Amino acid sequence: MRVIFKIWRQESAASKGELRSYEIDGLTEDMSFLEALDHLNEQLVLKGEEVIAYEYDCREGICGQCGVFINGRAHGPHDNMTTCQLHMRSFKDGDTIVVEPWRATSFPIIKDLVVDRSAFDRIIEQGAFISAKTGTAPEANAIPIPKTIADAAMDAAACIGCGACVATCKNSSAALFTAAKINHLNKLPQGKAEQHQRTKEMTWQMNEEGFGSCTFTGACEVECPEGISITNIAEMNARYLKSKVFG
Amino acid sequence: MQLDSKIPEGNLEDKWRNYQVKSQLINPANKKKLNIIVVGSGLAGAGAASTLAELGYDVQCFCYQDSARRAHSVAAQGGINAAKNYQHDGDSVWRMFYDTLKGGDFRSREANTYRLAELSAPLIDHYVQQGVPFAREYGGVLVNRSFGGVQVQRTFYARGQTGQQLLMAAYSQLYKMIRAKKVKMFPRSEMMDLVVINGKAKGIIVRDLVTGELKRYAADAVVLATGGYSRVFRLSTLAIGCNGSAIWKAHKRGAYFAAPSFTQIHPTALPQSSEAQSKLTLMSESLRNDGRIWVPKQQDDNREANDIPEDERDYYLERRYPSFGNLAPRDIASRAAKERIDAGYGIGRLKNAVYLDFKHAIERFGLETIKDRYGNLFNMYKKITGIDAYTTPMLISPAAHFSMGGLWVDYELMTTIPGLYAIGECNFSDHGANRLGANSLLQASVDGYFILPNTINNYLAGALKEEHPNTNHPEFAKVENEVKQHLDKLLNINGTKTVDHFHRELGKIMWKECAMSRNKIGLEDAVNHIENLKEEFWNQVKITGTGNGFNTELEKAYRLADFIELGVLMCIDALQREESCGAHFREEYQTEDGEAVRVDKEYAYVSAWDYDNGDFKLHKEKLKFENVTPTVRSYK
């Protein structure tokens, strides 16, 4: 299988980038998309060129480190899938495949397809935790949590932090990411004590980082590899209001 | 050096309590004067970093990923074991201890394994408090499920994403302490070497993976929580970045390496589909509850699976192990698959797989029930292979998975270098020669949250009286310079072959000779082959780009250089152990029907290797069994 990759190359955040074309042969349909890029990089090394920088780690869709724009879509042509789960069988022989980094002011480019998503960590830092020290826990079954609540918390907690929601949003909003974490913890009895403060501080930090506002286009839930629902954002907004009134 | 495991006095049940009663304390005002480096941010690393910070220590935590949340603990699917006995099915700490010791084929310490079981119950309490949404009953109590090698239900889980949920809790707690300014986090930072001053670990040299800059960090103690090294096989279930470099560098600085050849091959991963493949995706062990494993009875059978009639199928696990059948433990199931594949019965385009078939389960329980039980795994299978496993059997194959071996540690989790600790998968302690399913999340967490924060005081109480380490010490300059020369040397080779080429070659040798089945001649050959490969690597590898900046080829190259050396030691370790135990199967030591023959009289010890200028010297820590009698594992 032969394809033409058009890949965004950019030396650093400060330098100017451009799309460059690479024709590559010898691919198979069984190869994952990232393995096709690995293959391309090996060819570049043999030619003495610098390799393309892109991110990955687990390559099984759970660590959240991979993520690029492929032909204009976050994580490629399929809904609810990570870049590492995409395979070349989704493309045709001779296709041109455009590969770009996540585009968002709050995710500055480090190199080529690699961006800095530390803004997410800083949102987490503002309250995505339960203030309890190791060694202070009561018996696990002491506080019953009905299955419906545990399941709903798990639905929200499934977020892998890849940033596709931000990248695909026309406003570069991090509302889905932030909402998922707030809702996960605020739903659970253990998270109730700090719920209002958590909501206020995490949403404040989200704005501080320069992410845009949510206008409910629903683009994020289409790309989210974990299928986290946009209703989480509505729930976060309700929690925000509640925190203003009761917090 | 005489290895002292520092097992406390007393009955097995009392040892950990006795230890805590007698261990030293440090007053809170002094704790903040003490600085601890933690390398790695998975369950062990993040757990240790946050807990040490809560106790008042000044902590610096490093990870190579872009965020602490990516650590490979994230990928564990099935669950975490704990002796809670919530199912009222006769579980206890003792039973869990015995299952783990037996599962490891009696090649781990009684006291360590008992402590693992003992601390499992409070760990579940801890994670619930931190907001882990474990599976629950409608009434609100926690649910359990079964896992391989065990007859009670003691596995707690959060869908098929247990590792992710535990890691999110650990990462949250870590960021709570980062916000409190008690932990300083350094993502995209890779430990390049350990700095040892006057025989004690006093700091590390780190490469900033974005700028390429080498940086020095000093501390009163260094904790390694850097995970497993099964990427030595190249194709494994591990993340691509997982590596053995931190522990290998520590080994070369004096830390003994224990049982390096004990690596677990998982029976149910997706098969390799091409030479270019980078990773083998794991399919949860839980599938073997309902799936039946088979190959055609005829060699090189090219018919579609569904065209092969029932009487021409060989359900080889059920045939060989009638009492355990498809639920035989991992080491057994993997070897049995290899035996069939090697004998020419493998299926798939590369003839390297076996079938995992749900046809009978679907007939018996209905499609909806199977979808409910395994839906997410079938979806994952479809995403990766494009095949619908509800209508045609899955193709699965054994893959390198967990490393039971690692840096030798005593009961306090300290290595043979004073002040250097190893926690989680990177140490050798609790799993012996084979790890049971759902025990890895447990061990990483217990080491990080409960054990290390208690045991490190004994060492740090002494460190208080010493001069605080300083990066201006000449040893830091010396080690940094050695790292720089090492990197320059790699960059200047400018040969004709890629790093991946050498990694594939290493992987092939290791997989052929030092994986599921090993023999003397093969292992000796492997050592020679790897030595040749090493020489070729240092003459022929080609890395483009420079050391001053983001360079993934350079990262891969220095990790591979260490894997090559580690590969040699793994083969040497497998050679010296002239018995079969757990995951270590020596072909010379088997019964007539192909089962493992353990030789307790001579090999009931932990091998611990001392690095000596390229040579390895063996030390033996005798394993004493005072509370249980080692028996022959049989699954017939």
Contacts between the chains, C-beta under 8 A, distances in Angstrom:
chain1	res1	chain2	res2	distance
A	12	B	549	7.7
A	28	B	273	7.8
A	28	B	274	5.3
A	28	B	276	7.5
A	30	B	273	4.0
A	30	B	274	5.3
A	30	B	277	8.0
A	31	B	274	6.2
A	31	B	276	5.6
A	31	B	277	7.7
A	32	B	278	7.5
A	32	B	384	7.9
A	34	B	278	7.1
A	35	B	274	7.9
A	35	B	276	5.1
A	35	B	277	6.4
A	35	B	278	5.4
A	38	B	276	6.8
A	38	B	278	6.0
A	38	B	500	6.9
A	39	B	276	5.4
A	41	B	553	7.6
A	42	B	498	4.8
A	42	B	500	5.7
A	42	B	501	7.6
A	44	B	544	7.1
A	45	B	498	4.9
A	45	B	499	7.9
A	45	B	542	5.7
A	45	B	543	7.3
A	45	B	544	5.3
A	45	B	553	6.3
A	46	B	496	7.6
A	46	B	498	6.7
A	46	B	542	7.1
A	48	B	542	7.9
A	48	B	544	6.1
A	49	B	544	6.1
A	50	B	544	5.0
A	50	B	545	4.5
A	51	B	544	6.3
A	51	B	545	6.8
A	51	B	551	7.9
A	51	B	552	6.3
A	51	B	553	5.4
A	53	B	550	5.4
A	53	B	552	6.1
A	55	B	66	6.8
A	56	B	240	5.9
A	57	B	65	5.9
A	57	B	70	5.4
A	57	B	72	7.3
A	57	B	239	4.3
A	57	B	240	6.0
A	57	B	241	5.1
A	58	B	70	7.6
A	58	B	72	6.5
A	58	B	74	6.6
A	58	B	75	5.0
A	58	B	239	4.4
A	58	B	240	7.8
A	59	B	239	7.0
A	59	B	240	6.0
A	59	B	278	6.4
A	59	B	279	4.2
A	59	B	281	7.6
A	60	B	75	6.1
A	60	B	279	7.1
A	60	B	281	4.9
A	60	B	282	7.3
A	60	B	380	7.8
A	61	B	380	7.3
A	61	B	383	7.6
A	62	B	74	5.4
A	62	B	75	5.3
A	62	B	161	7.0
A	62	B	163	7.9
A	62	B	164	5.7
A	63	B	65	7.6
A	63	B	69	8.0
A	63	B	70	4.5
A	63	B	72	7.3
A	63	B	74	5.1
A	63	B	75	6.8
A	63	B	239	6.4
A	64	B	69	7.0
A	64	B	70	6.5
A	65	B	65	6.2
A	65	B	66	6.2
A	65	B	67	8.0
A	65	B	70	4.9
A	81	B	383	6.3
A	85	B	380	8.0
A	85	B	383	4.8
A	85	B	384	6.5
A	87	B	384	7.1
A	87	B	386	7.1
A	89	B	386	5.8
A	110	B	210	5.9
A	110	B	550	6.3
A	111	B	549	7.4
A	111	B	550	4.5
A	114	B	550	6.8
A	116	B	66	7.5
A	117	B	66	6.3
A	117	B	67	6.9
A	118	B	66	7.4
A	118	B	67	7.0
A	118	B	187	7.2
A	120	B	67	7.1
A	121	B	67	5.4
A	121	B	68	7.6
A	121	B	69	7.6
A	121	B	175	6.8
A	121	B	185	7.9
A	121	B	187	7.8
A	124	B	171	7.4
A	124	B	172	6.7
A	124	B	175	5.0
A	125	B	175	4.6
A	125	B	178	5.8
A	125	B	179	4.8
A	126	B	179	7.2
A	128	B	172	5.4
A	128	B	175	6.9
A	129	B	130	7.7
A	129	B	131	7.9
A	129	B	172	4.0
A	129	B	173	6.0
A	129	B	175	6.3
A	129	B	176	4.0
A	130	B	129	6.7
A	130	B	130	5.7
A	130	B	131	5.1
A	130	B	172	7.5
A	131	B	176	6.5
A	132	B	129	5.2
A	132	B	130	6.9
A	133	B	51	7.8
A	133	B	54	4.7
A	134	B	47	7.7
A	134	B	50	7.2
A	134	B	51	4.3
A	134	B	54	6.1
A	134	B	126	6.3
A	134	B	173	7.7
A	134	B	449	5.1
A	134	B	450	7.5
A	134	B	453	7.2
A	135	B	51	8.0
A	135	B	126	7.7
A	135	B	450	7.9
A	136	B	129	7.3
A	137	B	122	7.1
A	137	B	125	3.9
A	137	B	126	4.7
A	137	B	128	6.9
A	137	B	129	3.9
A	138	B	125	6.6
A	138	B	129	7.1
A	139	B	125	5.9
A	140	B	84	7.3
A	140	B	124	4.8
A	140	B	125	4.6
A	140	B	127	8.0
A	140	B	128	4.3
A	140	B	142	6.0
A	141	B	86	6.9
A	141	B	141	5.1
A	141	B	142	6.0
A	143	B	128	7.8
A	144	B	136	7.9
A	144	B	139	6.4
A	144	B	140	2.7
A	144	B	141	6.1
A	145	B	133	8.0
A	145	B	136	5.5
A	145	B	140	5.1
A	146	B	136	7.0
A	146	B	138	6.4
A	146	B	139	7.2
A	146	B	140	4.9
A	147	B	135	8.0
A	147	B	136	4.8
A	147	B	137	6.1
A	147	B	138	4.8
A	147	B	140	7.4
A	148	B	138	7.8
A	150	B	133	5.0
A	150	B	134	7.0
A	150	B	135	7.0
A	150	B	136	4.2
A	150	B	140	8.0
A	151	B	133	7.7
A	151	B	136	7.9
A	153	B	131	7.8
A	153	B	133	4.1
A	154	B	133	4.0
A	154	B	158	6.0
A	154	B	159	6.2
A	154	B	165	7.5
A	157	B	133	5.4
A	157	B	158	7.8
A	157	B	165	6.1
A	157	B	168	6.5
A	158	B	159	7.8
A	158	B	161	6.4
A	158	B	164	7.6
A	160	B	164	7.4
A	161	B	67	7.0
A	161	B	69	5.6
A	184	B	131	7.0
A	184	B	133	7.1
A	185	B	131	5.3
A	188	B	131	5.4
A	188	B	133	6.9
A	190	B	128	7.1
A	190	B	129	5.8
A	190	B	130	7.5
A	190	B	131	5.3
A	191	B	131	5.6
